[in-house]
Amino acid sequence: MSEMNPPVLNLSEAELDALMARLDHAIAHDLSLSVDDLRLLLQVLLSFAHLHERLGEQDITLHKLRKLAGIVQSSEKLSELFPTTTTHKSKTKKAAKPPAEPVIHERCTHQIEGLEKGQVCPECQRGKLYKYAPTTFLRFTGQSPLIGTQHLLERLRCNACGTYFTAELSPEAAQDGQVGQTYGYSARALMALHKYYAGLPFYRQQTLQQLFGQPISASTVFDQCEHLANAIKPVFKALQAAAKDAAHYHLDDTTNRIIRQDPIEKPDRKTGQVKTRSGVYSSGILATLNSGAEILLFETNIGHAGEWIDQILKDRPPDLPLPILMCDALSRNFPSQQGFEKTLCNAHARRQFADVVNHFPAEVEGVLKQYGLIWDHETECQKQHLAPEQRLAYHKAHSLPVMEQLKDWGQQQLDDQTVEANSGLGQAITYFLRHYDSLIAFCTIESAQIDNNRMEQALKLVIRHRKNALFFKTPAGAAIGDVILSAIATAATANINVFEYLIALQRHAQAVKLNPQLWLPWNYQDTLQTLELAA
């Protein structure tokens, strides 16, 4: 589970001295502080309160404390933890993703004034000019995020019967919204992308538009996002229905906040005893279908990821093979019902060792070097494009011996009492041994993954929004965000143009409502082509 930490203050010594001088001056002369200084002091208090809380839990190592305080980087890479002594290098290097080709929205042709094909060359006066490959260059131009266009519809009126005749919108204008619709489909899509993908809160969109002389209120931006969510919701439900048949699930959650969310009474999944619950979490599920398509879903409410996967799996057909579930070792992440292949995240197990590097540098360095080999082997599998059964055989031959060596080493350390079981390293070893069978699932179960990094990366979308907007105001607002973010994230995973996809869902809202399964990110373009041919 990802934790909600206060931002780390990066004040230089000179900046800190200046702040203290301003405080002394204000105290000495009974003056009020500036808004900027008050913000700095508030962040200092938040950071101090968070550190005090973590110290009170008695589960924090010196390395974690240094990371929380911003003294060291939060990287867990071997090269960062041991910059001078690390000699291990990955056998294979992950290929860099080629840059995406820029989308050409408009092409402008510039003619040569005074010259044309077949004309006598003005330079030599002998030859004739002919067409040659044009010189091209690409220029990106800036504009306001939202542009207001006034449409003037010509009207005629009969002087006898008083009937009005009004011109219709041009095809281009009609594609972006109905008559009388102030904010077009493209404007709604852009507002939602700024808010839920880029983390630009409603009030920042308001102030940004004011800079361009086209003001729009924060409440209006929310209203337009709600319109978009209503158009997307049938697809969101279709994605949830499709997720129940998935072969593999990544699962995780992170804390969040809803201002107007009161505590609720909720039965415990294990005991059935009703308890008062108030903790708000954003849960994420990455479901991989047998076709290879991936569905990313988010839900923000009082509840954990395990409770959400319960809702999805309850309608799963009983004749399907057992799904593979990847998450960390927290019990609240697992479904309450039996019938799944349990796999645990090796990145979490590795982190247990990385967090005690300051106390046990030699032991941790050896473990991290060994652990790194399994990711090297996974990279090799990807490089060779191995089929699932081939990948499983490769990891059995190369990664399983590495994991067995780590297990034997850890057990020996505890048996010989070389490492105290209650020490930081002892607890890391105990975690590895206790969950060993689930940590090596990628060596024993076909298509099982090594870690839960995919889901943790996806949750960064939620965390980015949380860091910028800080909270949702109401449960309804959180639900709107879940619908929009799920559609955006799933469409981005399908490698389609997300902006055009959101516009298409609005433009064909009635057709989407009737057959949402035809408008999923990986098949909506075929549906559009069918509609165009029918027209």
Beta strands, then each sheet from edge to edge (+ up, - down):
strand 1: 155-157
strand 2: 164-166
strand 3: 248-255
strand 4: 264-267
strand 5: 274-277
strand 6: 281-288
strand 7: 294-301
strand 8: 324-327
strand 9: 341-344
sheet 1: 1+ 2-
sheet 2: 7+ 6- 3+ 8+ 9+
sheet 3: 4+ 5-
end
